[in-house]
Amino acid sequence: MSVVAHLPGPAAQEELPKVFGRYLLLKRLSRGGMGEIFLAKLGEIQGFEKLVIIKKILPNLVADQEFIKRFIDEAQVAIKLQHANIAPVFEVGKVEGEYFLAIEYIEGRDLRRMITRQREERTRLPPDLALFCVRDMANGLAYAHRRTDESGRSLALVHCDISPPNVMVSFEGEVKIIDFGIAKSAIRIAETNPNMGFGKFGYMAPEQLIRGGVVDKRTDVYAAGVVLYELLTGERLFSFPDGADYRAIARMVTVGKFKPPSQRDPRLDPDLDNIVMRALSSQKEERYQTAEEFRDAIQVKLMQMNPTMNADALAHFMKRLFRDEITEEHALVASMKAVDVAPFQSELDQATHKHTVTFARASGISRIISRTPQPSGSIRLPTSEQLLAHPQRRWLFMAGTVAALIAGGALAALIWRPSHLPDNPTPGRVAPPPMLKPVVTPLGPDPIAVPPPADKQPHRPRPHVKQPKVTAVKPPAPPRVAVRAHTPDQVQAKFRTVKGEYTAFKSQYGSVLEDKWNAIASEITFGKADKFDKVDAMLDALRHEMAKVKSGG
């Protein structure tokens, strides 16, 4: 995750690691206009810990109740966004009066740092890579813009702050928008908070700067066009002097007079001007009307320029540009993952149970509401260990398990008990019980005797002739059920084994199954309380997928 600004003064000396709700803060990364940013970890089983970014909202903003209400409402929408080009929000909550977001940690750099580094290295992002980055941005925007609620009505989501600091590029070539659904809160305080500066205004559409202007999805298209302009030319679209008046900025942006990209850099294909200038039209009606339309225009041009462009090319560029920083970041990640949670476990459990209020968490999480009185709309989410640690819950869990086993055995006996046995059995012959049709195929060989060949069977000229009598045979056993390791120790041991297998697989086949591996870490961290069986199954599924890749399947 890129560093926005370094913290000066005594605050930077705060001792870390430090417990913050269910998270262990490991390292302070930066401080911006909205709050402090930390690298943290959350994990209940050693080896499953997942690094996350914690964004803590500054105290002066917390005092603004209207801001906090908007912040929570917008974050609850953002947490529902699940797309490859949008960094997910895992949790929105409050710990002892401090509001926070838990966001995916991305090993990479934001576009602002990327552009700055290019200037330092006196290099330029190739045009096809610039198109690739903005195409993926537009893809994420298109997904968010078309999201609907449960009744099918459009959510009318608009990011409102598409700009280089809010677009991450991972060292593996992934492009992800961050702060979706939250940026509107930041924009609303930009005029009153000097820490925000005028940097954001260079990416704001005219309708955002004009009193009474209506913001919609075309506003994000404009901002994405500004980013494309800057990536292609290496220069800012608008440059505002220090202390510039807001009205002067608004007039400059609204007039929209600037040179096309190819006039800033004659090496650029003039056809790119048409794409960029349409996205940057001052009149919304003259822009691309949707992010999909903008994305498709970029894709057509990208196919003409470089049909084989993919994330690998962007990853190679990032690794050349940040070769030294990548080594440092890998060392940082390894050291942060190595921090032992055990000394903090008691404090983490107490903080999670008593001091954490969760307003929203990512989908797929078991939402068990605490009996402890909470502010309206908030919930607590105890861990599986906390659930089983409670005497009554432990008794109910065990009783429910025993009852399920008894019921399952009784049902199996009822299904498989023969309902009719003839009086005089004939050896080697068997017929299904009358009025019963087989509904389950047992695993393994069928224990029932196989009928003799047809030429050995007696002739039956009429259907009503009495059937030969059969022998009593032992009914087949119910289908075998795989017994899974579902205790923390068993799953952790299996995880270590599969981790070694996956490390060897990745060294040979690359990151083709990286999403499945990350899903395992996400499930153990943010999954349901009875997660161990599911993680066990996911580990088996990963092994199966690795075997398929190795066999060329």
N, C-alpha and C positions, 0 to 999 in steps of 0.2 A: 504494500500500500504506500503510495507516495506521501512524502512529508510536505505539508503546506507551509508551516512556519515553525521556528524553534521557540520554545518557551524560555524567556529570560527570567532572572530573579530567583527568589527563594522557592517559588512554587515548583521549580524544576527539581528541587532537592527532595521532594516527597519520596519517602522510602517505598520501593516496590520490590517484590510482588506485594499486592494488597487485595484483600477480599472486597468485592463489590457485588452484593447480592449473590447470585449463583455463579458469578464469574470471578476469575482470578486475574486482576490487572497485572500485566507483565512489564510493559514498556510504554511510556508516553511518546507518541509520535508527533503530535502537532497541536496547535491551537488556532482556531479560525474565528470567523465572525459569530458563529452559533455556539461553539463549545470546544471542549478538549477531546482529543482523539487518542485512544489507547489500543495497544495490541493486548489481547486477553485470550484466555483459554477456558473451556468448559468441558469437563469430562468426568464421568462417574467411574470409569474403569481405566486403569492405566494402559496406555497404548491406543485408546480411542479418543484422546483429547483432541478437540477441534479448535484451531485458532480462529478467532473472530475479531472484528473491529468494534470497539465500544465508543459511541459518540455520546458524550455527556453534555447536556444543554447548560449554558452558562447561567449562573444565579440571577443575573439581571433580567434575563428573558423568562426565567421561571416565575418571577414576580408578576409578569404580565399574564393574567388569567386568560385573556382572550387569545393570546399567542399559544398558550399551552393547550387550550381547547382545539384550536385549529391544528396544532402539531399532532395531537393524538388522533383526531379524525382523519387527517391526511395519511398518517403513518399506518393506520388500520387498513386503508385502501392499498397502500404500497406493499404491505406484507402479503397481499394476495397475488402479486405479480410473480409468475414463474416462467422465465424465458432465458434462453442462452445468452442474450445480449443485454440483460438487466441484472445487476448484482442484487441478490435476494436480501431482504430484511428478515432476520430471524425472530426478533422480539422487540417490542416497544413496552417500556415499563418505567418504574420508579423505585429507587432504593433510598430510603430515609430522606425523602424530599428531593432527591436528584433524579431528573428525568433522563432517560437514555434510549439509545437504539443499539441493537446488536446486528451487525451487518457482516456479510461474507468478507473474509480476508482474501485479497487477491495479490499474488506475488507478481508485481508488475509496477508500472508507473502510469500516472495520468497524462493526458495529452499535453497539458501545460508544461510538465517537466520534460516530456519528450521533445517538444518544440524548443524549449530552452537549451536542452542538451545538444540538439542539432546545431543551434547557433554557436555553442561553445566549440563543437567539433568541426564547424564550418562545413556542414553537410546538409543535405536536403532529403526529405522523405520522397521517394520516387512517386510520380503521379499515380501509377497503378495501385501502389500501397495506400496512397491518400484516398483514392476512390474506394478501395476495399474497406478501410476503416469507417468511412461515412456511410457506406452501404449497410454495414452491420449495425451502425447507430440507427439508421432509418428503419432497419428491420425490427429493432427493439421498440422504437417509437410506434411503428405500425401496430405491433401487438398490443401495446398499452392503450393506444387510441381506440382500438376496436373492442376493448373489454366491456362486458355487460354485467349487470347484477343478476340475481337469481331469477328475476322475472323477464330477463331478456332486454331490459332497457339499458341504453348506453350509459356508462359511467362518466363520459366526457372528460377522461383523464388528460391533463396537459402537464408536462414537466415544468415548463416556465423558466428553466435555467439550464438549458443545454449549452455547455461551454467547456473548454478544454479541462478545467479542474474536475468536472463531473463526468468525464469519460475515461475509464480505465482501460489500459492495454496490458494484458498479462505477458509474461516472458514466453508463454507458449502460443502467443498470437491471438488470444481471445480479446474481443472488444465488448466492454460492458458499461452501460449507463449506471451511475450511482445516484443516490438521493432522489429517486423517483417518488413523486407524491409528497415530498417534504420540502422541496425547493421553494414552493410558493410561500411558505412561512418565512423563509430567508429573504425572499424578494420584498415582502411587505415591510420588513424592518430595515431594508438597505438604506433608505433615505435618512433614517434616524440613528443608525449605528455606523460611526465612522470607520470601524474595523472592516466593514464590508468593502469600502472603497468604491471607485468607479469602474473597477475591472469588469464587473458583470454587465454594465451598461453597453459595452461594445458588442454584446451578443443578443441584446434585447430587440425585439421587433418594434416597429413604430407604434403599433396598437398598445404595447405595454407602457409606452412613454407618454401617450396622449391621454389626457383626462377623459374618462368615459369610454376609452377604447375597450373593445370586446376581445378577450383572449380565447383562442380555440386551437385546434390541432395544427393549423397552418402557422401558428406562432412558433411551434417547435420546428416546423420545416424551415422557417427563416433562420433560426438559430443554428440548425444543422448546416445550412448553406454558408453561414459565416465561418463555421469550423472548417468546412471544405475549402473555402477561399484561403483561410490561413494556412492550412496544410499544404495546399498547392503552391502558394507564393512564398511562404515563410515569413509573411508580414501581417500585421494587424489590418483588418478592414478599416476601422476607425481608430485614430489616435487622439485621445483627449489630453489636453494640458493639465498639469496639477492645478487643483482648485477650480476646475471648469464648472460653470454654472449649469444646473440641471436643465434649464430651458434651452441653453445653447446646445447641449448634447441632444436634446429631443429634436431640435430643428435640424441638426446635422444628419441624424439618422432618418428622420421623416423625409427629407429632401432626397436622400439616397443617391447622391452623386459621388461616384468612385470609379476608378479605372477597372475594366475587366481584367481577369487574371493574366491573360496573355499579353496585356500591355505592361503589367508589372514584371513579367518574366517572359520574354519572347520565345523561350524554349518550349513553352507550354502549347499544347494543341489548341488552336482557336475554337474547336468544337466544344471544348470544356467550358468556354465562356457562356454558351447557351444554357447549359445545365445550371451553372452557378448563378448567373444573372436572373434566371427565372425564379430560382429559390429565394433570391434576395429582393424580389420586387417589393416596393413600398406598399402597393395595393394588394391585399390578401387575395382578391379575386384573380389576380394575374400570376400568382405563385402556383406551384404544384398544390393541388387541393387536398392531397393525402400524403402521408409518409410512404405508403405503398407506391404511389405514382413517382415520387422522388427516388425511392430505392430502385425501381425498375428502370428509370432513365439512366441511373448510374450503372446498373448492371449491364445494360446494352452497351454502353461505352466501354466498360471494363472488359467485356468479352471481345470487343474489337482490339483493345490494346494488349490484353494478356489473358487469353482464354483459360490458362491453367493457374491463375492467381488463387492462392489459398492461404490459410492461417500459417502454414509452415514458412512461407516467405516472410510474413510479418514477424514471426518468431525469430528467424535468422537475423532480420534487421535489428530487432530489439536486443538480441544477444551481442551483436557487434557494437551497438550504441551504448549499452550498459554493461559491458563485459566485467568491469571491476565491481560494479554495484551488485551484479547478480551473485557473484561469489560471496560478497559480504551478506547479502540478504539470505542466501541459503544457510550460511553459518548462523545468522540471527534466528532463522526459523528453527533450525536444529536445536539451538540452545534454549529457545523458548519452549519447545516441545519437551525438552529434557527436564524442565522445572517440575519437581515432585509436588503433586497436589496434596499428598498425605498429611504433611504438617498443618495444612489449612483446612482439612476436611471437616473438623468439628465446627469451625467458624463458618465455613461455607454452608453446612447444613442448617445452622442456626439462622444465618442471614437469609437463606432462601425461604425458610419456613416463617420467619417472623418479620423480616424487614423488606421483602420484595413484593411489589405490586405489579402484576402483568396486565397490561391493557390489551395486548394481542400477541400471538405467537404464530409462527408459520404453520401452514396446514399440515395435517397428519399427526398433530400432537394431541395426546389425551388431555382433555380439559376437565379436570376434577376441581370443582369449586370448593374452597375451604369453608369450614363453618365459621372461621374467624370473620367478624364484620369487616367489610372492605368498602372503599369508596365505590360509588355507583359505576357499574360497567367494568370493574376490575375483577380479576380472578387470580387464584394461586394455583400452582401446578406442582404438587409434591412428586418426588422421584419414586421409582419402584421400591427402593430400599425404605423410604419413609413410609410408604403404604404398608409394606410387610412388617415394618418395625412396630406398628400399632397393634397391641394385643388383640383387640376385637377384629381388626381387619385381617390379621394373620389367621385367627380362628375361622373367620368366614371364608377366607381363601382356601384353607385346608379342607374345611367341610364341603365347600363347593366342589373341590377336586375329587374327594371321595365319592360324593353323590353322583358326579358325572361318570366316574368309573363304574359304579354299581349299575346305574341306568344303562350305560353302554353295554355291560355284560348281559343284563337281562334282555335287552333288545336283540343282541346277537343270538342268544339262546332261542328266543321266540322265532326269529327268522329261519334259523337253520334246523330246528327240531322237525323231524319228519312227521307229517300229519296223518299218514296212513301206511301201515305195513301189511302186505298180503299174508294169508294164513300159511300157505305151503310154498316157501321160497324155492326158486330154481337157481342153482349155483351159476355164477358168471353173468347173471342178468340183473339189470337195475332199471327202474322206471322212475321218472320224477313224481313227487307227490301230487295227487289230484288237486286241481284248482290252483296250483302254484306255478308261476313262471319264474325262471331264474332272473334275478335283477342285479346280482353282483358277480363280477368275475374275480375269483380268488387269485392271489399271487402264487406263482410256482405251479408245479404239476398238479393235475386234478387227481385227488385220491380215489375217485369213484372208478369202479371196474369198467374197462372198455368192452362194449358189446361185441360178440363174435361176428365173423363175416356174414354177409347177407345169405350166402348159399347154405349156411348151417342153421339158419333160423327156420322155425316151422311156418308152413303156409297158413295165411290168414285170409280166407276168401271173402269174409264179410266183416265190416267194421264192428258189428255188435258182438262178435265172438269174444269170449272171456279171454283177457290177456294172461300170458304166462305169469306165474307168481315169481316174486323176486326175493332176494335175500336181504336181510337187514344189514346195512353197512354203516360204518361210522361217518357221521356227517362231516363235511369239510369244515376246517377252522375258518373263522372270519378273516377277511383280508388283513395281511400284516401291516402294521402302522410303524413307520420309522420313528425311533425314539431319538429325540434331539437333545443335545446338551443345552441346558437352559439355565444353569447357574452361572453367576459372574465368573467364577474361576475357570469353569469348563470353556465358556465362550472366549475368555481372554486367552487361554492356552491355544485354542483353535485359531483365534485371530493372529497370534504370533506366527503360527505355522503357515497360515495362508499369506500373511504379510511377506514372509520370506519367499514363498512361491511366486507372489505377484511381483516382488522386486526383481527376481530373476527373469520373469516373463517380460516386464517392462524394459529391461535392459536389452532384450532381443527384439521385441515387437513394438516398442514405443508406447504411446499413451492411448492406444486404441480402446482400452477398457478403463480409462481414468475416471469417466463419469460413474461407472459402477462402483469403483473403489471409493470415490468421494461420497457416493450415496450410503455406503456402509458407515462411514464416519458420521455422516449427517444423521443417520437413523439412530445410532447409539447415543448421539448427543441430543437430538431434538425429537426423537421418536416417542412412541407410546410407552407407558409405564411397564407393560409386559413385553418388553422389547427383546429379551434375550433369545427367545425362539425365532423371532423374525430375523435378527442379525445372524443367527446360526444358519437359517435358510439362505440368507443373502450371501454368506460366505460359500455355501455349497453351489449356489448359482454362479458366483464368480469363478469358482474352480471349473464348472462346466463350460463357461464361456471361454476360459483360457484354453481348455482342451480343444474346443471347436476351432479357435484361431490357429492353434498349433497343427491341427490336422488339415487345415485349409478349408474348413467348413464354413 
